[in-house]
């Protein structure tokens, strides 16, 4: 809805901008009028304008890629966009009308220099210029530069957001520091699109073709969450804290995933939102919702984009070093939980043969056999990622009754594993469904040497199922998001990402 409203309002702007007298007197001026005035303060020079633009660039700060494109454009002596022999082009008025409303979309008019642009347009249109620090060439240079910068900043912000999340989050947590280098923990692999030369060329071309309204109407995110957040942002009585939270989530809506670029849209996919501890399996208009458990603040679940390719039933768990080191020497517990040792040279060994040093240097692994006591539960959903995390069942279903379900070492525990498995199947094959259900519920008994199976109908057992075609998976982080009933709700910022993100957004939104 907000996208439609914006388009209609922008269309009205372009129809009326040429007739409005906000920046015109009764006899609008052009550069030819200036040339007839025998006063040096009205003496216009292309070279002087470009020299003043160069000074503005030198004195200005560069914060984002859009700013670098502005510098590059004028360094290459490209044509002026906003000024010509007739004076200030009407497209400047059109852009001004648009950026004057930038606060409705969470951006600061200050970062777009709206007040300065308004002032300079009034000066030019009224011929109220001086021969000092505000001579005609300085004002024209300032208008040309500020309008172009506003155009590229605003279009970039609306289309891509102002922050690259992969860069932001992957430079957040230090885990190894020495005298020569610092290593950061990877927390994000969203693989989003970023603005490139092609995008900036398109923006400038559309501006020079007087298609600014069409440009801004087509770059807005097209999803229900974004529109709902924009509506919320513009409610009366919003506190500063509420505004910050809303703007952070609007920014997240603007991050365009490469997997969704072009015509590659998905009707069937799975999304996990960490702060809400909810999974939504979406197939067109049908939505399966379930609770999940995610990583603790020490072992954060990463933000990622991938595709679910396989389901393994009654999986063994190769326990990570960070966890398994605590089990070495606790033979009784390892026996009870069906754990054994795998030695690279000697093969399978009982818990008593576990060596702390060998576990830590990778010569031995502690493995938990599949079954009801396995921490992965009865099924695991595998997808390619750089973090060794998965979606899986759990042997501790009680955790889903908790409000704060940040309980894992990074993996995502799902409340309804069987229902999720059925969702991932391409076709409702009754025979396969029956095998899946039997394999996930049949009694299995763990011991320290092997997985002992008694009274099991092996013809009904299944170990693995391919997900074909693979199903897209999105692990996201929204602190304002849909609840279990599909309503917008607030969630705790469990990883503190809102604060980190807003600190980067401040120059553009305040």
N, C-alpha and C positions, 0 to 999 in steps of 0.2 A: 504493500500500500504506500509506504513512504517513498518508494522509487517512482510510483505513478504520480504522486503529489509533487515531487521534485521536478519531474519532467514537465508537468503542466505549468508549474510556477516559472520554470526557466523559459518555456515557450512564450509565456506572457511577457517576460522580461525582454526578449529579443524583439517582440512585436511593438513594444512601447518605448524601448530605450532611445530610438532615434527621435521620438516626438517629445520626450520629457525634457524639461528645462532645468533639471537639477544642477547641471554643470554648464548651462548655456545662458547667455543673456538673450535679449530679443534679436540680436544679430550675431549669430555664431561666427567665430573667427577661424581663419585658416592661415597657414604659413605665408601665403601670398599677402595677406593683410599686414603681417609683421614686416615683410620686406619693403612695404610702402612707407613705413614709419621711419622717419629720419632721426633715429635715436639708437645709439650703440647697444642699449640694453635689449633691443629687439633684433639685434644682428644674429642670425642663425647660421651655424656652421656644422656640417656633417662631421667634420674632423673633430671639432670641439666637443660635440656630443659623445663621440666615441672615446675621446680622451677622458672625459668625466666618468663614463661607464667604467673605464679601466681603473680609475681612482676608487670608485665605489667597490669594485671587486677586491681591490687590494685591502681596503679598510674593513670589508665584511668578513664574517666568519662562515666557514663551511662546515655544515653539520651532516648533511645527507647527500646521496648521489645526485638528487635533483639540482642542488646548488652547483655541483661540479659541471653538470650539463649546461647550466646558464653561463658559467665561466668559459667553457669550451665554445659555446655558440658565438659569443661576442669576440673571443680571441681569434676566431676564424673569419671575423668581419662579415658575418652573415647579415642579411637584410634586417632592417628594423621591423618589428612586428606590430608596434602600436603607434608609431609616428610616421607620417609621410608628408608630401608637399602640401596636402590639404589640412594639416594639423594633426590632431589626435583622432585616430580612427574610432568609429562608433563601437568597435569590438572591445575597446577599453571599458566603455560603459557597461557592456554586457558582462564582462568578467567581473567588474567591480560589484555589480548587482549580485552575482553569485557568491563571491567571497565575503560579502557583507553578512551573509547568512551562515558562514562556516561554523559558528558556535552551535548551531542546531545539530551538527554532525560531530560535535566533540572537538573541533579545532579552534584554536585561538585566532581571532582576527589580528591580534598583535603580531603573531609570527608571519602573517601575510602582509603586514604593513598597510592595512586597510586605511587607517587614519591619514597616513602620509600620502597615499594615492588619492584620497578624497581631496585633501588640501591642495595638492599639486594640480589636479584636474581643474579645480576652481580657479587657481591662479592663471593657468593657461587660457581657460575659456573666458576669463574676464580681463585679460591683458594686464593683470595687476602684478607686473614683474619689476624687479629692480636691476640695477647695473652692478650690484655687489655680489654677495654670497648666494643670492637667489636669482641670478640672471637666467635668461631664457634657455641657454644651453644646459646649464646645470639642472634646471627643472625637467627639461625634456629627457635628459640622461637618466635622472632619477625615476621618472615615470616608466621609461622603457625597461630599465633594469628591474624595478620593483614589480611591475606587472608580469614580466616573464618569470621572475622568481616565484611569484604567487601562483601563476598558472602551473608551473612544474611541481611545486611543492604540494599544492592542493590536489592536483590530479594524481600524483604519486601516492599521497596519503590515503585518498579514497579508494584507489585501485589495489594497492599492495599493503597498506599500513605503513607506519613510520619506523618499525623495528623488525629486524630479522631475528626470529626466535631461536633458530639454531645457533647463531652467533652469540646471542645474549645468554642463553642457558648453558651453553657449553664452555663458557668462560666465567662460570659462577662459583663452582666448588673446587678448590685445590685439593688434590690428594697426594701429590708427590712434589716436594720442593727441595732443590739442592742449590749449590752455588752457581750452577750454570743454566738451570732451566726450571720451569714450573709446569707441571702437568695438571690439567683440569679433568674432572670427571665428566664424561659425556652424558647429558641428561635429555637431549632432544635430537631427533632425526625426522623432522616433519617434512623436509625437502619441499620448501615452498618456492613459488615463483618470485623473482625479483625484477624490478624495472631494468630494461636494457635500452640500447641505443634505438632499437626499432620502436619501442614504446614512446620515447621522448620525441622522435621524429614525427610519429603519428600525432602526438599532442600539438606540436608546433604547427604542423601542416593543417590540422583541423582549425586551429586558431586563425591562421592566415587565410583560410577558406571560409571564415565566418561561421564555423560549425561548432562553436564552443558549447552551446546548449546541448547539442546532440552528444558531444564528447562526455560531458558530465552525467548525462542521463544514462549512458551505457556502461560506465565503469563502476557503479555501485554494486556491492555484494547482493546477490539474489538469493536470500534465504530468510526463512521466517524468524529465526533467532535475531538476526541483525535488525530487521524491521521492528521487532518487539523491543529491543534494547534502545533503538533510536527514540521510539515513543516514550520509553521510561526516562530517558535522559532529559526530555523536554517537559516532564511533569513539574508542576509548581511545588515548591516547598522541599526540593531535594537537598539533603544535607551535603556538605563537602565530602564526607566519607562515602556516601551513596554515589555521588557524582564520580569520584575516583574509581570506584568499583565498576560502575557502568562503562566508563570510558575504557578501562582495561579490557573488558570483555568485547566492546565494540571493536577495539584494535585487533583482538584475536579473530573476530569474524572476517576481517579484511585479509588475513593471511591466506593466500590462494595456494592450495596444494598442487604440485606438479602432476600428481596422479589424476587430478580432476580437470586438467587443462584441455582445451580444445573441445572435441566432441565426446571425450571419454567420461561420460556421466554414468553413475551407477544407480540402479533401482533397488539393488539388494546389497546391503553392507552391514557391518557391525561397528558401533562406536562405543567407546568407554570414556566416560568423563571422570577424572580422578577426584576432584573436590566433592562431587555429589555421590561418589561411590556407586554409580549406576552404569549398567550396560544396556544399550538399546540395539536390538537386532531388527533392522528395518527392511521390509520387502514391499516396495511401493507404499501403499497406505496402511499396511499391517505392521504393527510395532510390538515386538516382544521385549518386555522390560524386566530386568532382574538386578538384584543387589550384587555388588562385588566387594572384594577386599583388595587393597592396593599396598604399595610399599610404604614403609615408615619414613619419617623425615631423614633418617640415617641412610636408608636404602630406597631412595625415591624410585617410583615407577617412571620410566622415561616416556616422554612424548614422542610418538612415532606414527608412521604411516607404513602399512604393509598389507599382505594378503594371506589369509588363512588357507593353508594348502593340505593339511592332514590332521586326522584325529587318531590318537593312539589310546587304546583301551588297556587298563591295568598296567600303566607304564612303570618301569623301574626309574628310580630317581638317583642320578649321579650327583651326590651332595657336594656343593661348592666348598672350597677350602675354608672360606670364612665361617662356615657353619660346621663342617665336619671336624675341624680341629677341636671343637668342644666335646665331641663324642669319643675321641681316642682315650682309652682307659676305662670308659664306662661300659664294660662288657655286658652287664646285666640289661641295661637299657637297650643296647644295640641288638641283643638277642630278642628282647621283647618286641621291638619295632621292626623285626625282620631285616636287619642290616647285615651286610657282609663286606669283606675287604676284597678288592681286586688289585692284585700286584702285577705290574707289567711283565715281570719275569716269571713269577710263580703261578699266576692265575688267581682263581678264586680261593680265598682264605677265610677262616672264622674271625670274629671280632677280636679275639685274643692276639691275633697276629698283626694288628694295626700298629704302625709306627708313626709317631708325631712328625718326625723329620721327613720320613718318606712321603707322608700325606702332603706336607707343605712344599716339598720340592717336586711333586707330581709323579713320584714313582708308584704311589698307591692312591686308590680312590675308595671312598666309602660309598656304598650303594645300598639303597633301600629297595627291597623286592616289591613288586606290584601287589596290590591287594587293598583291603579296607583300611589298614593302618598307614598306608603310604600317604605322605604329606601332599602328594599331587592328586590324591583321590583316585577315582576309578577311570578318569579320562583326562587327556591333555590335548589342547588345541594348538597346533604348531604353525608358526609363521616366521619367515626370515626376518632377522633383526640383528643388530650389532651388540645387543645387551644380554643375550641368553635369558630372555624372559618369555613367558608363555601365558596363555589363558589355561586354567585348569580347575578341576574339581578340588575338594578339600576333605580331609578327614576330621575337620573341626567345623561342622556346619553351624555351631552356636554363634560364630563370629558375626553372622549376618543379622543378628538381633542387636548388635552394637550400632550406635550412631556414628562414631569414629571408627572406620574400618581400615585405618592405615596400619596394617599388621604384618605385611609380608616383607621378603627381601627383594622386592621389585616385581615379582610375578603378580598376575591378576587372578584371584580366586573367584569363581562364579557360583552363584546361588542355585541356578537351574541348569546343570550341565547336560542332562539328557535332552531338555527342551532346546538348548542351544545346538546340540548335535543334530537334532531333527531339522532345525532351521537351516543348517549348513548343507544338508543333503540336496542334491539337484532334483531328485525325484523321490516321491514318497513310495519307496519300495518296502512293502509290508514285511517281506522275508528278512531284508536287511535291518529294518527297524526292530524286529523280534530278536535277531541275533545281538544287536546293539544293546537292547534292554537286558537280555539274559546275561551278557558278558559283564555288564556294569553292576549286576545285582547278585550274581552267583557267589556262593560262599567260597572264599579262598583262604587258606591257612598259611601264614608265613612261618618259616623257621630260619635258623641261622645259616643253613647250607643251601637251601633251594626253596623254590615255591612249590609246596606240596598241594596237589589237587586231588580231592576225593569227591566221589559222587558227582562228577562233572560230565555233562554231555558235550564232548569235544566237537561234535558236529554243529553245535549251536554257538560255539565260541568264535569270537572275532578279535583280532589283535590290532588291526589298523584299517582305517578307511580314508581314501583320498578324497579331498574336497575339490571336485572338478565340475564346473569351473571354480577357480579359487575365489574367495570372498574378500573384498576389501575390508581392512581393519583400520580404524582411526582411534588412537589414544590421545585424548584432548585434555585441556585444563581450563575450564570455565567456572568461575565462581558465581556467576549468574547464569542459570541453565534450567532446562526442563526438569521437573520432578517426575515421580512415578505416574502422575495423572496428566502429564503433558502441560503443566502450568509453569510459568517462569518463577524461579525460586532462588534465594540466596544461599550460598554455601561457604563454609569456612575456608579460608586461604591456607590450607594445611602446610604447603611447602613455602609459603611466603613469596610466591611469584608475583602477586599483584604489586607489592611494594617495589620489587626490582624493576618490573615493567613500567610502572608509573614514573619512576625516577628518570627513565629514558624518554618518556613521553612528555614530561613537563615543559620543555622548551616549545612544544608544538600545541599544547592544549591549555596552558595557563597564560 
